């Protein structure tokens, strides 16, 4: 029986445990937070059953991925690069607007986000470049140039429709370059350039953005469509920079530290932040218990972007801490796996994927508790989703694939050391006998 289980659940067992705990939390909290969907459709189990089906598909693809040897991931890099660039261009031209952002493509009735595939492609390409250009003194100075070229092909197209995703992906790539020992001088130049670009971008948004065109402004919406239990808001797009109004409104809301009495809070304009704060404040530290959330009926995207606020409301500070620790354990465990890798590519790949998942998770948590401005980032492996849930499962599968090779290398090294020790002992015994 144990052999059969080991044949299925290959790779690092700690990561498997973290993954299943995250899936368990996901199923419970999505069922609890999907009250608005169940009310609209009249099907109380439908949204959760669909989510479980997506997770099962993700687990199946994860099992396929973990059985692929790491060297074959390199062969997929050019194919994924071409696919990512093509789909990102296509979504800019013919993408469907969901909640004010054209981030989705529909093929044969199935919707998916090209940015989710592009994120993994960017990490894969960066890992391959860093591993191929390693020297005794760190990465070759030309490695940065190649990474920057790939970045230019992918990230700017994501940026137009999903600025937060582009920013988080750039942070992950920067961290990978630090791990890959890219020359410090080049990294400092990046920091200086980013600081200048951020100042210029903020100035442009504040100068050109129109708050009336913000995605969450009811006056800017042209249509509300209820389809398959989802509320889809569509609005007229005014060029590639149509989301400047949204960015400007979110910056102003975040920077406005003026105290607003509860009775004067505009629940139509600031519904996300207001109801998230109510959910956290009403948890009373210990929480209301799973399934007993009250703000899920009012909080927009309670099952997605703000599911962490519902987790705090239902499970209190302890539940919030345990969920955060699952992601931290995933990162540190992946770090141990990377240290055991004999080759650079699998180590960089595993760390890049883990950083992408954990950075996004921590950012989502910070949004839920009001530390950073509002974005549309879901909580990886917990939030209700389609493409993101499946792709995140594949990322975990790739990390498990690396862990299989790393474990084998560690075992081989231990066996080799034992063989050398045994041989030395035998030689010493023979010498004593001859004497």
N, C-alpha and C positions, 0 to 999 in steps of 0.2 A: 504493500500500500504506500509506504514511504517513497519507494522508488518511482511509483507512478506519479505521485505528487511532485517529486523533484524533477521528473521529466517534463511536467507542465509548467511549474513555477520555477523556471530557471533564473539564475542571476542572484543578486543580493537580496536576502530575505528581509532585511530591515526596510529597504525601499518598497518591497512588496507590501509589507505591513502598513507603511505610511500611505501608500496608494489606496489600499482597501479601507483604511480609516477615513481618508478624504472622500472616497466614494460613498461610504456609509453616512457621513455627515451631509453629503450632497443630497442623497435620496431623502433623508429626513427633513432637511431644511427646505428643499425645493417643494416637497409635498405641503409643508406648512406655509411657505411664502407664495404659493400659486393660487391663493384664494380668489384673486381678481380674475384669473383665467378660468377657474372652475365656475365662477359665478356667471361669466359671460357665455360659456359654452354649455353649462348645465351638466357637464361630465366631471365628476369629482376625482376620478382616478386617471382620466385621460392625459393631462399634462405630465403627471408623474410617471405614468406608464411609458409615455413617449421618451421622457428623459432617461428612464431605466434602459429602454431599447437603444438609445444613443450610446449610453455608457457600455452596454454589452457589445455593441459594434466596435467601440473604441478599444475595449479589452481584447476583442478578437484581433484587431489590427496591431495591438500592442504585442500579442503573442507571436504574430507573424514577424514583427520588427525585431524582437529580441532574439529570434532564431537566425537573423541575417548577420553574417560576420562583418565586423567593422570595416574591413577594407573595401567591401562592396558599396558602402555609403559614398566613398569617393567617386565611384563610377556614376552615381546618380546626380552628382553636383551640376554638371553642365545641363542635364535635362531639366532639373528643378530650376536652374537659373533662367533658362528660356521660358519655362512655364510661368514662373513668377512674373517676369517682365511682361509677358503677353497678357496675363490675366489682370495685372495692375493697370495696364494701358486700357484694357477692355472695360474695367470697372469705372474708369474716369469718363469713358464715352457713353457706356450703356448700363451703368450700375443702377440698382434699385435703391431709392431713398427710404431708409428705415430710421424713424425717430430723427429725421432731419439730416441724415448723412448718407451719401451714396456709397456704401461700403459693400454691397452685396451683388453677386451675380446669380442668375438663375439659369440652370442648364437642365433640360428635361424635367422641369418642375422642381428641381432640387436647388436650394439656395446655399451659397457658401461664401466665405470671406477670403478673397485672395491674399489679404494681408497676413492671415494665419500661416499660409504656406510660405509666404515670402520671409517671415520671421525665421523659421527653421532653416530656410535656404541660406539666409545671411549668416547665421551661426555656423552652418556646415561649411560654407565657403571660407569664412574667417579661420576656422579650425584647420582647414586644409592648407591655407596660405601660411599660417603661423608654423605649422608642423614641417612644411616643406622648406621653410627658410630659416630654420633654427641653426645657430652656430654655437661654438663654445662660449661666446660672450653674449648670448641672447639672440633675438631675431635680427635678421639682416635689415638694414635701413630701407631696402626696397620693399619689404613686406608691407609697410604702412601704405605705400603708394598703390599696391595691388588691392589692399583692403578698401582703400578710399574709392577706387574705381568701381568695385562691386557695390559699395555703399551708395554711390551716385546713381547706379542703375536701379536701385530698389527703394531706398528710404525716401527720397523726395516725392515719389509717386504716392507713397503711403501718407506722407505728411499733409497733402492737400485735403484728404478726407478724414484722416485720423491722426491728428497732431500728437496726441498722448502716446499712441502706439509707436510712432516714429521716434519720439523722444526716448521712450523706455528701451526700444531696440538699440538706439545709439549708445545709451548708457551701458547696456550689456556688452556691446562690441568694444567699447572703451575698456571695460573691465577685463575682457578677454585679451586685449592688447597688453594690459598691465601684467596679466598672468603669463602671457607669451613673451614677456621681456622685450617689448618694442622699446627702442632707445628713448630715454627720458626726455631728451630735447624735443623729439617729435610729439610726445604726449603733452608737454607743456605748451607747444604751439597749438595743439588742438584745443586745450583749455582756453587759451587766449582768444582763439578764433570763435569758439562757441560763445564766450562772454560777449564779444562784439556783436555776433549774429543775434543773440537773445535780446540785447538792448535795442538793436535795429528792428527786430520783429515785434517786440512789445510796443515800440513807438509807432510802427505801422498799424498794428491792430487798434491801438487806442486812437489813432488819428483817422483811420479809414473805416473802422468797424461801426456798424449801425446796430444798436441794441434792439431796434424794432424788428430786425431781420434774424434775431436769435432763434435757434431751433426750439427753445422752450417757451417762446413768446406766442401765445394763442393767436395773435393778430397775423403772424407770419405764416400760419398753417393754411393750406388751401384745401386740404381734404383729410378726413379721418376715416380709415377703412378698417373694419373688423374682419379678420380672415384667420380661420383656424385658431381662434382663441388669442390672436395677437393683434394689438392695436398698432397700426402702421400710420405714421404721420408723414405726409408728403408736403413739400413746399417748392416754390419756384427757385431754381438755382440761377445765380447770377455770376456765371463764370467759375473758375477754379477756386477763387477765394471767397466763395459765398458763406463760409463758416466764420468769417471774421467777426460778425455780430455776436455769434455764440461765444467765441473766445473772449471778446471784450466784456460781455455780460458776466461771464464766469470770473474774470479777473477782478472786476469791480465788486462782485459779491464776496469774493475771498478777502479782498483788501479792506472791505468795510467792516471795521471792528466796533462800530457804534452799537451800544446796547439797545436792543429793541424789546420792549415789553411783550410778553406772550400774546396779549390781546391785540397787538398791532402787527403781528407777523402776517405777511401776505402769503397765505398757503397756496394761492394760485401761481404766484411768481417764484417762490422759493420752496416749493413742495418737497423736493428731494432732501434738501438740507434740514428743513424744519422737522419733517416726520422722522428722519434718521436720528436727529437729536432727541426727539420725544421717545423713540424706541430705546435709545441707549440710557436716557435718564430714568425711564420707567422700569428698567431691569432690576433696580434695587439690589445691585451687586450679585445676588444669588440667582437672578433670572426668574421668569414666570413658568418655566418648564417647556419642554418641546411641544410644539403644536398650539401653544397658548398665546402667541403673538397677537397684539391688537392693531399695531401700526401696519401690518402687512396689507390690510384692507385699504390703506390710504397712501402708502409709500410707492411712488412709481418705480418700476423695475425692482421690486422687492426680491424677486427670485433671481435677479441677475447682478446688476451693478451694486446694489445695496443689500445683498444677502448677508453680509457680515454684520450689519446693524441688527438684522433679525436674529442672527446667532447670539449676539450680545443680549438682546431683549429676552430671549428664551432660556439661555444657559448662563447668563451672567458673566462676570469677569473670568471665572475659571474656564468656562467653555471658550471664551475669546482667546485666553492664553494658550489653551491646549491646541486650538486650531493653528495659531501662529507658530507654535513649537513644532507642529508637524512639518511645516515648510522649512523651518530652520534645521530640523533633523535631516530632511531631504538634501539640503545644501551641504551640510557637514559630512553626511555619509557619502555623497558624490565626491567630495573632496578627498576622502580616504581612498575611494576607488581610483581616482585620478592619480594619486600618489603611488599606487601599486602598478600602474600601467608602464610597460616597458617602452612603448612607442608614444610619441607626442600627440599624434592625431586623435586617438580615442580619448586621451586625457583632456585635450582642449575641447573636443566635441561634448563630452559629458558635462564638463564644467560650464560651458556656454549654455547648454539646454537647461541645466539646473538653475543657473543665474537668471535666465529668462523667466522661468516659472516663479521663482521666489521673489524677484524684483517686482514682477507684476502683482503678485499676491500682497506683498507689503504695501505697494502703492494703493491697491484697492482698499486695504484696511485703513490706510491713512485718509483716504477720501471719505470713508464711512464715518470716521470719528472727527472729521473736519479739520485735519492737519494740513491738507493740500487742497487745491482747487478741484472742483468736480470734473471728472472725466468719464469716459464710457468704458472703463476697463473692468471686465468681469473677474471674479475670483477663480483662478485656475482650478479645474477638477471639482469645484463645488457649485459654482453658478450654473443655472440652467442655460444650456446652449447647444448648438448643433456642431458647426465646424470647429469651434474652439475646443469643445470637449473631446472630439475625436482626435484632433491634431495633438492636443496635450497628452492624450494616452499614447500616441505614437512617440512623442518625445520621451516619455517614461520608458517605453520599450527600447528606444535607442540607448538610454542610460543603462538599462538592464543588460543589453547586449554587450556594452563596454565592460560591465561588472563581471560578466562571464569570462571574458578574456583576461581581465585583470586578476581574477581569482585563480585562474589556471596558471598564469605566470607566477603568482605568489607561491602556489603549491609546487610548481616545478623548481623554483628557487630553493624552497625549503628541502625538497627531496634531493636536490643537487648538493646542498650543504651537508645533509645527512650522509650522502654517499661519500663525499670527500672526507668527512670525519671518520666514517667506518673504514675507508681505505687507509687513512693515516694510522688508525689504531691497529689494523692488521699488519701494516708494514712495521710498526714498532714492535709488535709481538714477534714477528719473524726475526727481526734483528736481535731481540733478546735471546731467542732460541739458538740462533747461530753463534752468539757470544758464549 
